[in-house]
Amino acid sequence: MRRRTPDGTALPAYTPGAHVDVLLDEASGLVRQYSLCGPLDGGRYRLAVLKALDSRGGSRAMHALRAGDRLRISAPRNRFGLATARRHLLFAGGIGITPLLAMACHLDAAGGDYTLHYCARSRTDAAFAPELADHPRVVLHFDNGDPSQLLDVGQALGAPDRHTAVYVCGPGGFMDHVLNTAETMGWPPAALRKERFAVGAPDPGSAEPGSFIVRLASTRAEYHVPADRSALDVLLDNGVDAPSSCRQGICGECVVRVLAGEPDHRDDVLTPDEQAEGLFAPCASRARSQVLELDL
């Protein structure tokens, strides 16, 4: 995608880890989020989309595009940015390379200290393999390769280091393996940053969803949220101007602040610190208290 709008205006700059919403079908309102995979100063927006056999419409529509087609996209947003750290460990699985590639491009330009571990089924399945193959800070791991080059997560992580940030993106099983290994090794949650492309497996310790009341701080209006619906859906059905995009708890567009009540966080986008500060994803999370008051 060229870094110009149809009227010639330059598209907004973005930071590594950012994504855009892409409107793929105006009639149905089909919107999908795709990471901008850099390089950041290349005069364009670059997206890489896996052609999924079980596509829910997004990748199928993207792969049907032809040169010259126009797309409506949002301005870039970033909830997976680089932390302030001396060292960065990047773990990519499959198409999860996309946001981490932008981070690597930025760190190369800035002289940052990092290692990127990129896992794929095979070299032919690995997007951007040719441009990463001889990179001194990139380690490629292929399922069909020599067993000695398979990823050893514990070895790659090493002992917890307060000056190091860890980033993970890819399929759910891959992400869970890296994150669970890091947790077992004693890495603090604040050091671990993740971005999912699909909703993760529910926490087996989570209680069954219950109903609750959501209250708006601006109007004091209250709405009942039944067990089988999200707070976001209820708000939108009642004409509340609540931002939203993925509606799965992975993009962060709908995040608001809780002013009163106890949330039950079930999203895959907020960090533990952000949750502790009162941020809340009404598309996925619920309430442990009877009433949850939101800054809306």
C-alpha positions, 0 to 999 in steps of 0.5 A: 500500500502506498503511503498516500491517500487518493487525494495525495495526502501522506498517510499518518506515521506509525510506531512499531507494533501498530495495526490498522483496521481494514474495511473489507466489505462496506455492506456487511461492515466486515472489518479486520485488524492487520499489523503494519510490518515496516519498514517504518520509513519506507514510504508505504504501509506494508501488510502481510495476510495469511491465506487461512483455509478456515477464513471467516472472511478477512483473509479471503477478502484480502487475497482477492484484492488486485493491484489498483484496488482501494481500501478504507483503513483507520489511522494506525493504533498501537497497543503492542508498542516497544517498551523502554528497555535495554534489551528486547526478546522477540518471539514470532510464530508464523504470521505473528512475524508482522508486528515484530518485523516492524519492531526489528526494523526500528531497533536496527535503525536505532541501534537497539539490542534485540534478538528475534526468534522466528518459528514457522513450519518450513522455510517456504511457510515463513513470510519474509524469510529471504530478507531475514535469513542472513540477519545477525539478530534473527534466529530462524526455527523450522519445524521440518529442519534439523532438530538442533535448530528447534526453539528452546524457549527456556534457553532463549529467554534465560534468567529473568532480567529487569532490563529486558522486555519480551514480546510474543505474537503468533498462534495461540498454542505457540504464544501460550507455550512461550508465556507459560515458560516465561512465567514458570521461569519467574519472568514478571508479567510486566516484562511480557508483552503479547498480541493475539490474532484470535481469542485465546483459550478461556482460563480454566479457573474462570467462573461461568459468565454471570449477569451484571449492571453497567452504569455510565458515569456521564448520565447515570444510565444503567443497563442490564448485561445478561450472561450471554451478551457482552457489555459492549453489545448492550451499550451499542444496542442502547445507542451509547457511543462506545468505540469498538472494532474487533469485539473479541478483546484483542485490539483495544479499541473499546477500552474504557476506565472503570470508576466503580465496581470490580471487573472480571478481566477476560481480554487478551490486550491489556497488561496487568498494570493497565488492568490494575489501573482500572482499564477495562475491555467491555467487549470481552470482560465482565464484572465480579460486582453487581454494578460496574460504573464506566467512564462513558 
